[in-house]
Amino acid sequence: MNSSPIDLTQFVKTYDVRGLVGSQLTSEVVSALAAGFVDEIGAAGTDVVVGHDMRDSSPEFASAFARGAQARGANVLSIGLCSTDETYFASGSLGAPAAMFTASHNPATYNGIKFSRAGAQGISLNTGLAAIRDRATAYLADGIAEVETTGAFREVDVLADYAAYLRKLVDLSGIRPIRVVVDAGNGMGGLTVPAVLGEAAGLAALPIEIIPMYFELDGTFPNHEANPLEPANIVDLQKAVVEHGADLGLAFDGDADRCFVVDDKGEAVTPSAVAAIVALREITRVRALEPDLDIVVLHNLITSNIVPETIEAAGATAIRTHVGHSLIKDEMKATGAIFGGEHSAHYYFRDFWGADNGMLAAMHLLAEFGHQDKPLSEFAAQYNPYALSGEINSTVTDVPAAYERIVSAYASLGELDEFDGLTVTGSGEPFWWFNVRPSNTEPLLRLNVEAGTPEKMQEIRDAVLALIRE
């Protein structure tokens, strides 16, 4: 029993659990969440996959989760150290629900849980996570009642099968020799990259020379935060690509489910360009296998216009989605989409159970790049023809007032829609659009701008920022 209840609403987020170790996430809390998870999804008497990243707190939390899950009758399949997309693989291939212990790119003081239903289907507040939270709150107050037949525990190693499965989806054996610097950020890419792109899992050697950076698994992140979305965290990679004369660089976040790309000149390749390249490859691949299929590809509303343009030019249907991990997984299932891309570098694949997989996106990029002769800086330029601001966050004391200032200023200057935040699309040339979205958890407004020319992008960016920060 918990004499001093912890408020789970503070760290059970929209798509996952993410909290401070000790003050929010404790072994007792984790066991209660496990029990709530098993009850909510009806997993008693069936298998539940549990994996964890390299954070210091992750092994104990995984054990605590196993205890809570077994107490309520689930059989725990422990896959140990793994990337988040390995848990999706295990959940999909074994048809079992899963829990992954990671706080992704957050600092070492955090940890968290990403839940999946069987088949790697996401769970958000609206699709079961709130109910899991409420059940866990009750278990914290009253204790976890053991069922008559408690669950079993066994350890399973899925890394080799995971690597082999990805190799089947993307054949890299015939590409030209490529030199790649990989920054794992002391995260789980240090385990998965040698297995998938190298020979660590017993697979055949590929024509890829890997130059490793920060492959040592270390949850204290001694070199930089494992968040490649922040420009400061890819500076080391950018320098190394140029110094080694590499063809490109890859940077993975802490749980290795997102991948960022740097070209031969050390410049970042936008995730939208990667999404366009992968979308084209997946459309071509699926059309060859299923010529009568009406192909659908998803993109969130802040990706570059090049993404829907590429999808539609290839004869597929582009569907715009909200921003957000579990939302896109749900949309993948609802629409039968073969691929989905987000500007945050999450990439979703029908043939990976609709889940996201940064490694798989990287493999598609390597395959497309490796079957032509141009340097990546030149090859990728065709998929980055417009000027993008990137996401700019502003702390705002009165979010609704700032929002209204923007609406008033632009109501007569463009087409407004509120599909996800506020998107304003201008008329005339050069084209421009911007999106402003309030944060779900902080007093922030997030701005993204794109235009046909850098000058127009800067003009719109500066004008909207002035309104936001007035």
Secondary structure, 3 states (H helix, E strand, C coil): CCCCCCCHHHCECCCCEEEEECCCECHHHHHHHHHHHHHHHCCCCCEEEEEECCCCCHHHHHHHHHHHHHHCCCEEEEEEECCHHHHHHHHHHHCCCEEEECCCCCCCCEEEEEEEECCCEECCHHHCHHHHHHHHHHHHHHCCCCCCCCCCEEECCCHHHHHHHHHHHCCCCCCCCEEEEEECCCCCHHHHHHHHCCCCCCCCCCCEEEEEECCCCCCCCCCCCCCCCCHHHHHHHHHHHHHCCCCEEEEECCCCCCEEEECCCCCEECHHHHHHHHHHHHHHHHHHHCCCCCCEEEEECCCCCHHHHHHHHCCCEEEEECCCHHHHHHHHHHHCCCEEECCCCCEEEHHHCCCECHHHHHHHHHHHHHCCCCCHHHHHHCCCCCEECCCEEEECCCHHHHHHHHHHHHCCCEEEECCCCEEEEECCCCCEEEEEEECCCCCEEEEEEEECCHHHHHHHHHHHHHHHCC
